[in-house]
Amino acid sequence: MRVVVIGAGIAGCVTAMELHQRGHDVQVYESVREIAPLGVGINILPHAMAVLDGIGIMESLLPQGLPTGELAFFNKFGQLIWREPRGTAAGYPVPQLSIHRGVLQMLLFDEARGRLGVDAMRTGHQLVSFTPGDASTRPTVTLEHRASGERVADSADLVIGADGIHSTVRKTFYPNEGQPNWSGNLLWRATTVRTPFLTGRSMFMAGHLPHKFVGYPITEPDTEGNQVINWIAELRGTEPLRGREDWNKKVDKALFADHFSDWRFDWLDIPELIAGGSDVYEFPMVDRDPLPAWTFGRTTLLGDAAHPMYPIGSNGASQAMLDAHAIAQALAEHSDIDDALRTYEDARRTATAKIVMSNRQHGPERVLDMAQERAPQGFDRIEDVFAAGELEEISNSYKQVAGFARPSQH
């Protein structure tokens, strides 16, 4: 089967390799002219790491990042609310991995190009139009080379739109959807090189919405004992959001640093972490409403093009990888493309819609808000704030929604 994938981001590259591994002829088109290692940190959940392991990528990824050993929640005073092991430390057969997003993107792109061939991974080609196809007509795409302006036409048995939150494919199916939904919160992301904190493999979330801070290491310690720490500061936006499409906007730390000036914990100095940060990027916290359908004829959506969600619970890229595996598996199990697409969409559309909606309720991070509501001045004993088993139930419930609960957690 010949498949055209629109988009060579994380979702597109994993999809291409999943399909190629099963013997399909895959052509990928990407609008960006040159793939570059942009961004900051990203966290890949165990069930998504299992997908990468299945296509032979995990072992090459592990040395580039850091297996996450625990997730911990703290209030704004640095007091521990809840901590739990993660990845192999929690009994999963594969790790949960923290890694620089740009490193992940480049490794996936280079690996896909090596497997599919250079001509099968065409960059600088912007999708202009397409027809979705049906049982009697193959879907076709028309693309424009961004440098020369030359138009390229292509056809396939199946077209997959993996072109991100501002997907051209999705917009064609839903032309009146408008801009993404903004939560009203802004995120500032950066990395800082410093000595390890907590276990050296800890991801933490502190504060409460909309005044929150997240941090986790994305590299092993270097020869001087320092790690690259990925961090995210979150606050309520002070003015209407402009330029939602600008995901790589560099800003001054002065926009938010003062709001964390007294967040000096006995296990980490947040003002010092912010001060040592490199380039700071501002991101709006946005998502889109779940869709009634992803598939039209022989064209379907995948990843952020299908289900963009708030960056809560480390689910964005992880769910895209699960999509990639699901569509490849469905095509392997069904000789009829329409049956395969129904199976894929039935498996993934409802599941991801639940995560989108759960993330709007803050997912597992709602324990931060609950702690703030119940003990705004802090606490002496967390047992006085939460009932026995309450925190564990919140954690396990979200894992079930996100699809990575171990059998004992069901």
C-alpha positions as semicolon CSV with decimal commas, in nm:
position;residue;x (nm);y (nm);z (nm)
1;M;0,000;0,000;0,000
2;R;0,120;0,352;-0,077
3;V;0,071;0,605;0,201
4;V;0,134;0,980;0,198
5;V;0,202;1,135;0,538
6;I;0,169;1,512;0,569
7;G;0,409;1,634;0,838
8;A;0,754;1,515;0,948
9;G;0,729;1,605;1,314
10;I;0,736;1,346;1,591
11;A;0,394;1,208;1,489
12;G;0,475;1,192;1,118
13;C;0,815;1,028;1,160
14;V;0,693;0,758;1,398
15;T;0,396;0,689;1,172
16;A;0,622;0,661;0,868
17;M;0,849;0,411;1,042
18;E;0,556;0,207;1,180
19;L;0,412;0,176;0,830
20;H;0,745;0,117;0,659
21;Q;0,827;-0,162;0,904
22;R;0,508;-0,338;0,793
23;G;0,604;-0,317;0,427
24;H;0,409;-0,011;0,311
25;D;0,546;0,239;0,058
26;V;0,550;0,567;0,253
27;Q;0,604;0,922;0,125
28;V;0,639;1,205;0,379
29;Y;0,598;1,576;0,300
30;E;0,700;1,848;0,546
31;S;0,643;2,223;0,501
32;V;0,955;2,330;0,693
33;R;1,252;2,359;0,460
34;E;1,516;2,245;0,708
35;I;1,449;2,030;1,015
36;A;1,629;2,183;1,314
37;P;1,665;2,073;1,679
38;L;1,426;2,331;1,824
39;G;1,237;2,340;2,150
40;V;1,307;2,238;2,507
41;G;1,229;1,925;2,710
42;I;0,969;1,657;2,650
43;N;0,864;1,351;2,847
44;I;0,770;1,019;2,685
45;L;0,543;0,787;2,882
46;P;0,613;0,411;2,906
47;H;0,340;0,298;2,668
48;A;0,479;0,536;2,404
49;M;0,833;0,417;2,473
50;A;0,704;0,066;2,403
51;V;0,599;0,190;2,057
52;L;0,948;0,328;1,996
53;D;1,096;0,002;2,118
54;G;0,876;-0,184;1,872
55;I;1,027;0,005;1,578
56;G;1,381;-0,029;1,710
57;I;1,432;0,329;1,826
58;M;1,435;0,307;2,205
59;E;1,791;0,189;2,254
60;S;1,934;0,471;2,044
61;L;1,717;0,724;2,229
62;L;1,809;0,624;2,584
63;P;2,166;0,766;2,582
64;Q;2,027;1,099;2,452
65;G;1,792;1,155;2,747
66;L;1,732;1,051;3,105
67;P;1,493;0,786;3,241
68;T;1,251;0,953;3,482
69;G;1,253;0,786;3,822
70;E;0,972;0,966;4,003
71;L;0,699;1,227;3,977
72;A;0,647;1,453;4,279
73;F;0,392;1,724;4,360
74;F;0,467;2,010;4,600
75;N;0,274;2,315;4,719
76;K;0,405;2,671;4,672
77;F;0,606;2,636;4,993
78;G;0,793;2,333;4,863
79;Q;0,607;2,091;5,090
80;L;0,558;1,741;4,949
81;I;0,200;1,649;4,856
82;W;0,252;1,323;4,669
83;R;0,532;1,131;4,502
84;E;0,528;0,813;4,300
85;P;0,784;0,606;4,108
86;R;0,776;0,626;3,731
87;G;0,897;0,411;3,443
88;T;1,103;0,105;3,530
89;A;1,112;0,222;3,894
90;A;0,733;0,171;3,898
91;G;0,754;-0,175;3,745
92;Y;0,702;-0,093;3,378
93;P;0,911;-0,302;3,136
94;V;1,036;0,012;2,960
95;P;1,140;0,350;3,101
96;Q;0,968;0,686;3,098
97;L;1,212;0,914;2,921
98;S;1,287;1,285;2,959
99;I;1,472;1,425;2,659
100;H;1,528;1,748;2,465
101;R;1,248;1,776;2,211
102;G;1,489;1,885;1,937
103;V;1,715;1,586;1,999
104;L;1,415;1,355;1,978
105;Q;1,289;1,521;1,660
106;M;1,626;1,502;1,484
107;L;1,685;1,141;1,581
108;L;1,342;1,036;1,457
109;F;1,376;1,232;1,133
110;D;1,723;1,101;1,057
111;E;1,619;0,745;1,137
112;A;1,309;0,771;0,918
113;R;1,511;0,917;0,631
114;G;1,767;0,639;0,668
115;R;1,499;0,371;0,649
116;L;1,266;0,521;0,389
117;G;1,527;0,696;0,177
118;V;1,605;1,065;0,129
119;D;1,348;1,111;-0,149
120;A;1,074;0,970;0,073
121;M;1,124;1,246;0,331
122;R;1,069;1,568;0,137
123;T;1,102;1,892;0,330
124;G;1,003;2,240;0,212
125;H;0,677;2,116;0,060
126;Q;0,364;2,295;0,178
127;L;0,029;2,123;0,128
128;V;-0,191;2,342;-0,092
129;S;-0,493;2,121;-0,156
130;F;-0,604;1,761;-0,164
131;T;-0,896;1,535;-0,239
132;P;-0,971;1,275;0,031
133;G;-1,050;0,990;-0,209
134;D;-1,292;0,702;-0,162
135;A;-1,337;0,337;-0,251
136;S;-1,313;0,413;-0,624
137;T;-1,080;0,713;-0,632
138;R;-0,734;0,746;-0,480
139;P;-0,672;1,049;-0,260
140;T;-0,447;1,311;-0,418
141;V;-0,237;1,591;-0,276
142;T;-0,096;1,906;-0,431
143;L;0,207;2,065;-0,267
144;E;0,413;2,374;-0,334
145;H;0,790;2,379;-0,298
146;R;0,856;2,670;-0,064
147;A;1,179;2,774;-0,235
148;S;1,096;2,740;-0,604
149;G;0,717;2,771;-0,594
150;E;0,693;2,461;-0,809
151;R;0,373;2,258;-0,764
152;V;0,397;1,884;-0,703
153;A;0,103;1,644;-0,734
154;D;0,095;1,301;-0,573
155;S;-0,157;1,025;-0,508
156;A;-0,172;0,730;-0,274
157;D;-0,400;0,465;-0,131
158;L;-0,414;0,658;0,197
159;V;-0,328;1,011;0,314
160;I;-0,252;1,079;0,681
161;G;-0,260;1,435;0,814
162;A;0,004;1,454;1,087
163;D;0,063;1,825;1,039
164;G;0,017;1,953;1,392
165;I;-0,220;2,181;1,581
166;H;-0,253;2,418;1,284
167;S;-0,317;2,127;1,046
168;T;-0,405;2,214;0,686
169;V;-0,570;1,874;0,649
170;R;-0,792;1,929;0,954
171;K;-0,878;2,281;0,840
172;T;-0,997;2,142;0,508
173;F;-1,242;1,913;0,686
174;Y;-1,337;2,172;0,950
175;P;-1,294;2,513;0,782
176;N;-1,490;2,710;1,041
177;E;-1,314;2,581;1,349
178;G;-1,104;2,894;1,397
179;Q;-0,804;2,937;1,624
180;P;-0,715;2,691;1,902
181;N;-0,888;2,736;2,236
182;W;-0,674;2,932;2,478
183;S;-0,698;2,840;2,846
184;G;-0,594;3,192;2,948
185;N;-0,263;3,061;3,085
186;L;0,084;3,123;2,948
187;L;0,383;2,892;2,979
188;W;0,747;2,999;2,976
189;R;0,992;2,722;2,898
190;A;1,369;2,707;2,917
191;T;1,661;2,491;3,030
192;T;1,926;2,552;3,295
193;V;2,251;2,365;3,354
194;R;2,300;2,296;3,725
195;T;2,361;2,029;3,987
196;P;2,093;1,761;4,035
197;F;1,799;1,810;4,272
198;L;1,599;1,550;4,468
199;T;1,689;1,208;4,323
200;G;1,854;1,341;4,009
201;R;1,578;1,168;3,809
202;S;1,281;1,353;3,956
203;M;1,007;1,538;3,772
204;F;0,828;1,784;3,999
205;M;0,526;2,012;3,982
206;A;0,486;2,286;4,242
207;G;0,231;2,553;4,326
208;H;-0,122;2,550;4,186
209;L;-0,309;2,681;3,886
210;P;-0,259;2,938;3,760
211;H;0,071;2,988;3,950
212;K;0,276;2,676;3,887
213;F;0,630;2,558;3,819
214;V;0,747;2,232;3,662
215;G;1,100;2,097;3,633
216;Y;1,286;1,780;3,539
217;P;1,634;1,683;3,417
218;I;1,676;1,574;3,057
219;T;2,040;1,457;3,063
220;E;2,265;1,246;3,279
221;P;2,516;1,447;3,489
222;D;2,821;1,564;3,292
223;T;3,183;1,530;3,403
224;E;3,135;1,827;3,636
225;G;2,822;1,676;3,789
226;N;2,574;1,911;3,617
227;Q;2,252;1,822;3,438
228;V;2,036;2,006;3,186
229;I;1,716;2,089;3,373
230;N;1,404;2,156;3,168
231;W;1,163;2,393;3,343
232;I;0,824;2,554;3,283
233;A;0,672;2,851;3,462
234;E;0,297;2,898;3,430
235;L;0,084;3,204;3,505
236;R;-0,248;3,350;3,400
237;G;-0,222;3,570;3,091
238;T;-0,260;3,939;3,162
239;E;-0,392;4,042;2,821
240;P;-0,571;3,883;2,526
241;L;-0,351;3,635;2,346
242;R;-0,206;3,739;2,012
243;G;-0,018;3,531;1,758
244;R;-0,128;3,187;1,873
245;E;0,068;3,032;1,589
246;D;0,398;3,159;1,728
247;W;0,528;2,863;1,926
248;N;0,893;2,976;1,931
249;K;0,860;3,326;2,069
250;K;1,165;3,423;2,276
251;V;1,090;3,653;2,568
252;D;1,256;3,821;2,867
253;K;1,245;3,639;3,202
254;A;1,132;3,964;3,361
255;L;0,782;3,888;3,231
256;F;0,734;3,621;3,497
257;A;1,040;3,581;3,723
258;D;0,915;3,813;3,998
259;H;0,613;3,589;4,052
260;F;0,849;3,315;4,174
261;S;1,096;3,532;4,364
262;D;1,019;3,374;4,703
263;W;1,002;3,012;4,582
264;R;1,320;2,904;4,761
265;F;1,273;2,549;4,880
266;D;1,518;2,347;5,089
267;W;1,556;2,112;4,792
268;L;1,566;2,369;4,506
269;D;1,603;2,746;4,459
270;I;1,352;2,834;4,185
271;P;1,469;3,198;4,137
272;E;1,824;3,069;4,089
273;L;1,702;2,809;3,840
274;I;1,520;3,077;3,640
275;A;1,817;3,314;3,652
276;G;2,046;3,047;3,510
277;G;1,813;2,969;3,221
278;S;1,909;2,996;2,857
279;D;1,667;3,123;2,593
280;V;1,312;3,143;2,729
281;Y;1,020;3,057;2,502
282;E;0,662;3,169;2,561
283;F;0,380;2,931;2,476
284;P;0,004;2,974;2,515
285;M;-0,170;2,679;2,679
286;V;-0,412;2,582;2,405
287;D;-0,606;2,285;2,277
288;R;-0,894;2,212;2,039
289;D;-1,233;2,056;2,100
290;P;-1,258;1,682;2,028
291;L;-1,383;1,611;1,678
292;P;-1,684;1,403;1,573
293;A;-1,475;1,234;1,301
294;W;-1,113;1,213;1,191
295;T;-1,156;1,017;0,869
296;F;-1,300;1,139;0,540
297;G;-1,276;0,892;0,255
298;R;-0,920;0,763;0,242
299;T;-0,774;1,053;0,443
300;T;-0,743;1,062;0,821
301;L;-0,588;1,268;1,102
302;L;-0,323;1,173;1,357
303;G;-0,138;1,332;1,650
304;D;-0,189;1,701;1,724
305;A;-0,377;1,737;1,397
306;A;-0,641;1,508;1,547
307;H;-0,634;1,584;1,920
308;P;-0,422;1,875;2,043
309;M;-0,436;1,885;2,423
310;Y;-0,305;2,090;2,713
311;P;0,053;1,992;2,805
312;I;-0,060;1,808;3,118
313;G;0,038;1,455;3,213
314;S;0,315;1,426;2,948
315;N;0,060;1,312;2,691
316;G;0,099;1,517;2,372
317;A;0,377;1,335;2,188
318;S;0,306;1,008;2,369
319;Q;-0,051;0,993;2,236
320;A;0,072;1,067;1,883
321;M;0,303;0,766;1,904
322;L;0,012;0,551;2,016
323;D;-0,187;0,680;1,716
324;A;0,098;0,580;1,485
325;H;0,107;0,227;1,621
326;A;-0,272;0,197;1,614
327;I;-0,310;0,293;1,250
328;A;-0,027;0,068;1,140
329;Q;-0,174;-0,221;1,340
330;A;-0,522;-0,162;1,199
331;L;-0,389;-0,167;0,843
332;A;-0,207;-0,492;0,922
333;E;-0,524;-0,653;1,056
334;H;-0,765;-0,539;0,783
335;S;-0,722;-0,586;0,410
336;D;-0,991;-0,325;0,347
337;I;-0,865;0,030;0,405
338;D;-1,203;0,160;0,514
339;D;-1,232;-0,113;0,778
340;A;-0,881;-0,034;0,898
341;L;-0,954;0,336;0,929
342;R;-1,273;0,267;1,124
343;T;-1,081;0,041;1,360
344;Y;-0,808;0,301;1,406
345;E;-1,051;0,584;1,471
346;D;-1,270;0,376;1,701
347;A;-0,965;0,288;1,909
348;R;-0,810;0,632;1,930
349;R;-1,069;0,909;1,889
350;T;-1,268;0,835;2,204
351;A;-0,956;0,760;2,408
352;T;-0,784;1,086;2,318
353;A;-1,104;1,290;2,362
354;K;-1,118;1,169;2,723
355;I;-0,761;1,291;2,779
356;V;-0,836;1,631;2,623
357;M;-1,130;1,676;2,858
358;S;-0,945;1,539;3,160
359;N;-0,656;1,778;3,096
360;R;-0,901;2,068;3,101
361;Q;-0,975;1,957;3,459
362;H;-0,596;1,961;3,519
363;G;-0,553;1,584;3,509
364;P;-0,333;1,450;3,791
365;E;-0,215;1,805;3,863
366;R;-0,546;1,884;4,029
367;V;-0,390;1,762;4,355
368;L;-0,200;2,094;4,353
369;D;-0,523;2,292;4,340
370;M;-0,684;2,073;4,604
371;A;-0,390;2,125;4,839
372;Q;-0,412;2,501;4,787
373;E;-0,786;2,505;4,853
374;R;-0,763;2,291;5,165
375;A;-0,437;2,423;5,312
376;P;-0,352;2,763;5,157
377;Q;-0,097;2,837;5,430
378;G;0,071;2,499;5,406
379;F;0,046;2,196;5,633
380;D;0,233;1,999;5,894
381;R;0,105;1,660;5,781
382;I;-0,030;1,578;5,435
383;E;-0,256;1,323;5,606
384;D;-0,447;1,616;5,753
385;V;-0,519;1,750;5,403
386;F;-0,607;1,438;5,201
387;A;-0,798;1,130;5,305
388;A;-0,621;0,796;5,308
389;G;-0,589;0,665;4,952
390;E;-0,724;0,985;4,791
391;L;-0,399;1,090;4,624
392;E;-0,327;0,742;4,495
393;E;-0,678;0,716;4,349
394;I;-0,636;1,046;4,160
395;S;-0,304;0,928;4,020
396;N;-0,427;0,584;3,916
397;S;-0,747;0,725;3,765
398;Y;-0,553;0,951;3,529
399;K;-0,319;0,669;3,428
400;Q;-0,623;0,469;3,324
401;V;-0,757;0,759;3,118
402;A;-0,419;0,811;2,954
403;G;-0,378;0,439;2,890
404;F;-0,065;0,358;3,088
405;A;-0,202;0,209;3,408
406;R;-0,037;-0,119;3,508
407;P;-0,278;-0,411;3,567
408;S;-0,263;-0,370;3,946
409;Q;-0,379;-0,007;3,908
410;H;-0,708;-0,090;3,734
